[in-house]
Amino acid sequence: MRQWIDRQKNLLDFALQSLWRRKGKNVALVLVYTAIVFLLASVSFFTQSLKREAALLLQGSPEIVVQRVLAGRHDLIPLAYADRLAGLRGVAQVAGRLWGYYYDDVSRANFTLVVPPDSAPVPGTLFVGSGVARVRNLSRGSEISIKGHDGTHRHWTVQGVFADESELVTADLILIAAVDFRRLFGAAEGTATDLTVAVRNPAEVATVASKIQALLPDTRVILRSDILRTYDAVFDWRAGVSIVVLVSSLLSFVIFAWDKASGLSAEERREIGILKAVGWETSDVILLKFWEGAAVTLSSFLAGVLLAYVHVFLTGAPLFAPVLKGWSVLYPSFRLVPAVSPYEVATLFFLTVVPYTAATIVPSWRVATIDPDAVMRA
């Protein structure tokens, strides 16, 4: 075993020296290869971390949401529907929610107004997210004016501003009292934006949802799992916007692999011929080229993954943040929590390292099987 290890060390040392003799070409190759891995890993890390954040945020969301649909559009739902749903077998609790969107002409941003089920603000006061406070220059004790459905401007006092740590959830959020919400939007008493349903047995969520749909045919029933799938689809789509970068990276990778597979340079062919002439076996030449390819690919892979980690999790993914922000004016400032699975890294490894290493070995094996004298004369 010791002898085998020493042999591999010697081969690796010789491979590194061989790469250094062609340092200009190999340094350029490592830089471009690292950039390819960096782009691929950044997209993967960024997308998976967003999915993880969405899943964590939605853990506390309602199991079932019931919305009334009128002419194909979401409409206010009568609270009387809650009494009908409460009588269904398997339903533990039904509650109405008041929430809505408000377009602010001053900041040209959309705010989300919510009436919290517990600890609602005192009428005439609001709690605002840090994003709202930033674009409207608000602080505790400030006054904010919002135009209602009837064109009348109403004034509220800011009772508090949410901490920056919660900005991913609360950036555009405004908490408001129920009475103020109804006056602002003209929502009639006895109505709600939607209903939330808690189910006694989580295994019966789908069954209860089908009962609700049959009982209230003018409603749309949304499960928590449906929301999660929607978020996954949205993030996958937004990651797909970066497909141009991915395609260019993959094409570059294919070009490099094809360059290796199509044959060695004259200098590399002469080197193999000399090694064969001085007594090297074909297996030794293949191992040498394996270590050369492994040195290039592994160093590029590790550097690319490390740079992608720093780019996504430490600097906020500036290359992909615009995709997350989209067309929104009021967007949250937050740092993604690292969420890298071994499966992602292994997949990236096999997509980048293995093909290139194989493409390095195949032409070397072909040359190593040719007579050394013929190789050196070529």
Secondary structure as UniProt FT lines:
FT   HELIX           2..21
FT   HELIX           23..57
FT   HELIX           58..60
FT   STRAND          64..70
FT   TURN            71..72
FT   STRAND          73..75
FT   STRAND          77..78
FT   HELIX           80..86
FT   TURN            89..90
FT   STRAND          91..104
FT   TURN            105..108
FT   STRAND          109..115
FT   TURN            123..124
FT   STRAND          125..128
FT   HELIX           130..136
FT   TURN            140..141
FT   STRAND          143..147
FT   TURN            149..150
FT   STRAND          153..161
FT   HELIX           164..166
FT   HELIX           167..170
FT   TURN            171..172
FT   STRAND          173..176
FT   HELIX           178..185
FT   TURN            189..190
FT   STRAND          191..192
FT   STRAND          194..199
FT   HELIX           202..204
FT   HELIX           205..215
FT   TURN            217..218
FT   STRAND          219..223
FT   HELIX           224..240
FT   TURN            241..242
FT   HELIX           243..261
FT   HELIX           266..277
FT   TURN            278..279
FT   HELIX           282..309
FT   HELIX           310..314
FT   TURN            318..320
FT   HELIX           321..325
FT   TURN            326..327
FT   HELIX           342..368
FT   HELIX           372..377
//
